[in-house]
Amino acid sequence: MATAGTPAGTPAGLSKGAPGGGGDGTAVPLAVELRGITKRFPGVVANKDIELRVRRGEVHAIVGENGAGKSTLMKTLYGMHRPDEGQILLHGREVHFRSPADAIAAGIGMVHQHFMLADYFTVLENVVLGSEPTRGGRLDRAEARRRIREISDAYALGLDPDVLVEDLGVGDRQRVEIAKVLYRGATTLILDEPTAVLVPQEVDELFGNLAELKREGLTVIFISHKLDEVRKVADSITVIRRGTTVGTADPKTTTARQLAEMMVGTELPSPETRTSTVRETPVLQLRDVTVAAPTGRPPVDDVTLTVREGEVVGIAGVEGNGQAELVDAVMGLRSLAAGTVLLGGDDITAWSTRARREAGLGFIPEDRHRQGMLLDAPLWENRILGHQTRPPAVKGPFIDRRGARSDTARIMQDYDVRAPGPDTLAVALSGGNQQKLIVGREMSARPRLLLAAHPTRGVDVGAQGAIWRLLEEARAEGMGILLISADLDELIGLSDTLHVMLRGRLVATLDPRSVTPEELGGYMTGARTTAGAA
């Protein structure tokens, strides 16, 4: 039943409008207030009459399905967009930002879902860029290094200031972005999906850090698709749907199921898969595979595993322990120092990536922007990436634009990719809609083996459930799947066999029917060292 004063159809614990008072009934000063924010793009109203009130010193979560307008709203607050209508108030005073520099100067920092880093700069250079400490007119590297190490130690970011960003995994890149914000002394932090690449222990550490920031009076706006995390860390929640505010929630009295219903109108999905469809025929065999590094420890060291028809083999590991290099080795993007890769009965160790794709290898990359899309190209061109030698991409020796556009429209409908049409540029889509297009592209080719690296990263609960169902259906039809994910519930729920990768080696094989996320996290961090048996 709806609570008193709650509009009809709103779950208990949710209300229209936004909170503005403390738990004892006293008014708490607002750090951020958005009044009637509207932002239009050609053919799209991204935000319509948004209302948001964030109290000073709180963690305020913003939830909503992909394409709901969360990122657009935060980019407006950060000065990347100028609102067409409405007001932005900081600490009770109206502000007009012309650029992110204005927002930074006003004490707002943002960690974007898609990182804003220079690959060929070091961590130190990325963090201080634009705010360089100087001595005698030159960059004071010693002072910069001292401050970065201080921030890294204080917030358990584990950063080496002298490493090139190009050499970092997704998790470390995100931590560099967090360090950039903290380095500039922001008093209001916008965190877009900050736990997407963290194991449970690291999530707990981050939440402890957020509590410390709160005690120091800082304000955090926390965007996430993980509703249980939102309920755990947030003091209040604003729900956005189809570009407008539909209600606020008290995380102490609102369930994840109620939030999911508010966001997408369905129950919270579950990745549980317990009926075995595993067949005897192997589709992928890795035998003693080693990928060498120019210096130091091999990122992949003597790995042997098998994926059979109808089987999901999960690989768990903290970011940077060789999972990305293992996927690259299977794809043919990295040469092997030793070992053999077999697809079905064929030795493909020396095959090109194109030959592997044509032989039935599907690929959902961990970083859709760097490996999966051309952001400045239309959706129909992105649909044929990696599949440009087969219909519907070609007719004879020529690209079949009409066929590609038609099939892109089908994928958009079947996979709920929300965009005006196949000619829309990929950069105009939200991260979740970009991901759904990639999943649709790869699944449409019906591969023998699917390499799925973080397939639901950055998508809402509705899209997440849809992707899980697609993987389960493909598994039931005999597809083999090698699944890499930072979502431990996803790994445990979908996998038939579960390996743990640490420092480039497979250190444990666990039974997904009995292992807990906490136990799995222990193996991933090395806290547990005895390998379990499936």
N, C-alpha and C positions, 0 to 999 in steps of 0.2 A: 504494500500500500504506500502511496506517496505520502511524504511527511507534510505537516501543516505548512501551507504557503508554497508548496511545490506544484508546478504546473502538471496537469493531467498527462500521463504517459511518461513522466520522468521517474526513474527508479528512486527508491528510498535512499536517503543520504545525498541526493543530488538536488541542486536548486538552480533557478535562473539567477543571472546577475553574478556578482563577484563579492568575495568577503572583504570586509573593511574594518573589522573590529577584532580585539583580542578575545581569548577564551574566557577572561573574567568580565567581559562586557565593555572594557575600556577601548577607546580608539587607538589603533596602532598606526603610526605614520606610514604612508604609502611610499615605497621606493619608486615604483613604476605604475602609471595609470594610462591606459589607452581608452579613448572615448570615441566611439563611432568610426573606427578606422575602416576605410574602404580603399582597396587597391585593385585597379583594373589593368589588364593587358589585352592586346588585340584578340577579340573573340572569347575572352575569359574574364570573369570576375573572381579574382583569387581570394579576396577578403571583402566581406560585406558587413558593415556596421558592427565591427568587433568591439567588444567590451572586455577589458582585462584590468584587474587590480592586484598588484603584488605588494604585500606588506614588507616593510624593511626588516631584514634579518631572518627571512623565511626561505625555505626551499619550496618553490611554487612549480608544480608540474603542469605541462600542457600536453594533452593527449588528443589524438584524432587519427582517422585513417589516412592513408597516403592520398595526397591531393586535396586534403582538407584545408590547406592554407597555413599550416603551422610555420613552415620554413619562410614563406613569404612574409608572414607577420613579424617574425624575428628579424628578418633582413630589413624590414621597415624600421623596427626599433633600433637596429644597428646602423642605420643611415645608408644602407645599400639601395633602398627604394625610398621614394618620397610618396607619402599617402595622397590619394586623390581627394579624400575627405577625412575629417576627424582630427583629433588632437593627441599629442604625446606629452605627458607630464612626468617629470622626474622630481621626486621629493616636493611635489606640490606646485612646481613651476613649469609652465609650458615651454617646450623646446622645439626647435626646427633644425633638424640635421640635414646638412647638404652632402655629407660623406661619412664613411666610417671613422675618419679622423676626428670629426666633431663628436661622434659617440664615444670614442676612446677618451677624448679630452674630458668628457662629462662623466667618465667612470664606468662605461659599459664595455665589457669584453665578450667576444663570442667565439666559441669553438664550433666550427662548422661540421656538418655531417660529411661533406666532401672537403678534404683538407686544402688549405691555402699555403702550400710550402714550395720552396725552390729546391728541386732535387739535387742540384749540383752545389748547393751550399751545405755547410756543416750545421749540426744542431745549434751550436752557438750563434752562427751567423743568421740562421732563421729566427731564433728567439729574439735577438737584439735588433733585427732589421727595422729601421725607422725610429729606434729608441736607443741608439748606440751610446754607451758610456765612453767618453773621450779623455785623453790626457795629451796635452800639447797639440791638439788638433787631430790626433790619430785615435783609432779604436783602441780602447784600453781592454785588451783581451784578458788580462789577469783579473780585472774587476768583473768583467762579464762572466768569466768562467766561475769565479767565486759565487756570484749571485745565482747562476744557473744551478750549480751544485747545491747551494743552500735550498733553493726551491725544490729541486729534485729530491733531496733527502727529506725535506719537511713533508712532502706529499707522496713519497714513495713512488716516484715516477721512473726511477732507474735509468736516467739519461746519461749518456757520454757526450759531453759538449763537442768533441772533436770528430765524431762520426758523420759521414756524409748522409744526408736524408735519403739519397738514392738507394742506400744499402739497408734501409730500415723496413721492417714489416709494417702492416697496417696498424697494429697495436702501438708500436713505438711512435709512429707518425702522429697518432692521436695524442699521445702523451706530450709530444713536442708542442702541439697546438695548445694544450692545457698550460704548459709552461710559459708560452708566449703571453697568454692572458694574465697569468699570475705575475709575470715579470713587469707588466705595465701597471700593476697596482689597481686593477679594476675593483670597484665596490659592488657592481652588479654583474654577475657572470651568467651568460647564456650558454648552456651545454646541450648540444644537439646529439642525442643518442650516445652519451659518454660511456656507457657500459657495454656497448655492442661487442667489444673484442676482449672482455675481461672474464677470467674464471671467477667462481664464487668467492674465493678468498680475497681476490683483488677488488671485487665489487664491495665487499665488506670494508676493506681499507678505504676505498673511495668514499663510501658513505660516512665513515668516521671522519675523514677530512672535511666533508661537507658540514658535518656537525660542528667541527672546529671553526669553519668559516662563519657559520651562523653565530657561534658564541662571540666571535670578533665583530659581529654586526654586519657582515656582508650578506648580500642577497643573491640567491641562485634561482634562475629559471631553467627548469630541467625538462627537456623534451625526450620522450621515450615511448617505445611500443611495448615495453615489458611492464605489464600492468601490476604484477606483484611487486616489482621493484619500485614503481611509482608509489604504491600504497605504503611501502616500507620507508621510503626516504622523504616523501613530500609532507609538508604541513597543510597544503591545500592544492586542489586540482581544478583546472579549467578544461572543459571538453569543447572541442571545436569540430563541427561537422559541416561539410559542404561550404566551407568558407566563412561560417559565422559561429558565434558563441552560442552553444545550446544549454550550457549549465555549468555549475561549479559543484565540487564534491568534497566532502570531508573524508580523507583516507581512513580515518579511525572507524567510520561507520559504513563505508561503501565497499562492496566486494569487487573483485576483478571481473566477475561475471556481469555485474551491473554496469561497470564502466564499458565493457565490451558491447553490451546491448546499446548503451548510449552512443558509442562510436559508430558501430556498423550494423546494429539491429540483430545480431546473432550471438549465440553463446561463445564463450572463450574456447578456441579450438585446443585439441590435444594431439601430440604427435604419436600417441601410443599405437604400436604395431606389434602384435604378438602371434599372429598366424603365420607360420613359416611357409615361404614359397621357394626356398633355396633348392636348386637343382644340382646335379653332379657336375655339369659341364662348366669348366672355367672360362670366363671371358677375359680376365686379366691375370697375368702371373708376373710378379716381380721376383727375380732371383738374384740375391746378393747385390742389389743395386747400390752403388756409391756415386755420389756427385761430389767432385772435388772443389775446394775453394782455392783461390790464388795463394792465400796464406792461412795457416791455422787449421782448425778442426773442420772436417768435411761437413757440410750442412745436412747431407744424407749419407748415412754410414752403414753399409751392409744390411739393407732392408730387404726382407723377403715376405711377401704376402700374396694371397690369392683372393680374387673376387669371382664368384660363380654366378651363373644365370639366376635371376630372381633373388639376389642377395644384396643387402646394403652393408657395406663394410665401413665402419666409422673410424676416423682418425681424430683422437683428442690430443690437444697439446697447447701449451701457452704459446702465443704468437712468437715467431722467431726461432722455433725449434726444428725447422726443416720441413714443415708441412707444405709451404709454398714451393720450395725447391723440389719436393717430391712430385707435386702436381706438374711442375714445369718439365720434369724428367719424363713423366708419362706422356705429356703432350708433345715431346720432342723439342721443347724450347731450351733445354739444357742438355749438353752432351754428358754421357756417363764416363766416369773414370774406370768403372768396373760393373759387371752384372749384365742382366738380360731382361728385356721387356717383351712379353708375348701378349698379343691381342687375339683371343681365340687360339687357334693353332699356329698363328704366324709370328715369327720373330720379327718385331718391328723396331728393334734397337737402333738400326741405322736409317729408318724411314724418316722422311720429312714430316713436318706438322700437317701439311696439306694431305699427304698420303694417309696419315693416321685418321684424319677427319673423314676422308672419303671411305675408309675402311670401317667406319661406324663408331668413331669416338666423339662423344658430345662433351661440351665444356661450359660450365657456369663459373666464371672467374671470380676470385675474391674481391678484386677491385674493378668494378664495372667500367669506370672511366678510363683507366690505364690499359685494360686488357679486353674490354667487352664492347665498347661503343665508340662511334665517332660523334662527338657531341654537336658538332656544327653541320652534321649531315641529317637529312630527313629520316623518318622512321623506316621507310621502305628500304633505304640503303643499309641501315643498321640491321634490318631483318635478314639480308642476304650475306652479311659478314660471316666468313667461314664456310658458307654454303654456296658460293658464287659459281660453282661448276655444275650444279644440279638444279632441276626444276624445283620450285617455280621461278628461280632466279634467272634461268637461261632458256633460250629457244634456239637450238642450233648453236652456232658460235657466238651468239649475241646475247647481251643482257636483256631479259624480258621485263621491261619496266611495268607494263600493264599487269603481268602475272605477279610480280613482286608486290605491287601496290595492293592488288586484290588479296593476296595471302596475308599481307600486313594488316589489312582491315579485318580479316578473319581472326588473326591472333589478338588484335585489340579487343574484339568482341568476346572471344573464348576465354581470354586471360584477364579481362577487365582492365585493360590499359587505357587510362583516361587521358585523351588528347583529342583535339579537333579532327585529326585525320592523318593518313599515312605520310602526308607531305610536311607535317609538323617537325620542326627541328628537335632532335633528342634533348638538347640543352634546356628546352622549355618544359620538360617533364620533371615531376618530382622524382626523388631517388627511388621510391617504391615502384612507381610506374615504369621507370627505366629497367628496374630489376625484373618486373613481370614480363616486359618485352623480351629480355634476354632468355628467361626461362621458357617462354612460348616459342622462341626461335629454336632453341636447342631440343626441346621436347618434340617439336613438329617434325624433326628429322628422324625420330625414332631410332636413336643410336643403340648399338649393342652394349656399350659401356658409357655411362655418364659420370664425368668428373664434376662433382658438385661442391664447389668451394664457397662456404657460407651462403647457401642459396636463399636464405630468408633474411639476410642482414639488411636492416633499414626498411623493412616492410611492416605494415600494420597487421593486427591480429587476424583480420579477414583474409588478407592476401597470404599471410603466413599459413593459415589453415588450408587455403587453396593449393599452395605449393606443396605442403605435406601430402595432401590427397593425391596430387599428380605423381609425386614420387612413389607413393604406395601403390597406385594403379600401375605405374610403369614396372615396378618390382614384381607385381603379381603377374604381369604379362611376360616376364622373363628377362627384363633389363637388369644388368649388373650396375651397381652404383657405388662409387667410392666417394664417401661423404666427409668433407672437412668442415668443422663448425666450431665456433666459440660458444654456441648455445648448448650447454650440457644436457638440458632436458630434451632438446632436439636430437642430439646424438644418442642418448639412452633410449628415447622413444622410437626412433626410426631404425636403429642398427640391428642387424642380426649377429654381427661380430664386431667387437669394439677393441681397437688397439690404442695404446698410449705412446706418443712420440715425445722423446726428451733428448735434447742435444743430438738430434739427427738419427737416433736409433729407436726402434720399437722396444720399449722396456716392459710392457705389460699387455696381456690379452685378457679382457674382462668380460664377464657375462652381463649384458645389458639388462637382463631380466631381474638381476639382484643388486647391481651396483648402485650406489647413491651418488648424486652430484658432488657431495662433500668428499666421498672416498675417491671419486674420479679426479677431483681437483687435487687431492693429495698426491696421487701418482703423477699428475701433470707437473707439479712443482717440485717433485723429488722428495716430498715429506714421507711418502710411502715408497719403499724400495723393493718389496717382495712382489714379483710379478704374479698376478692372479691367473687362473686357468679358465678358459671358456668351457 
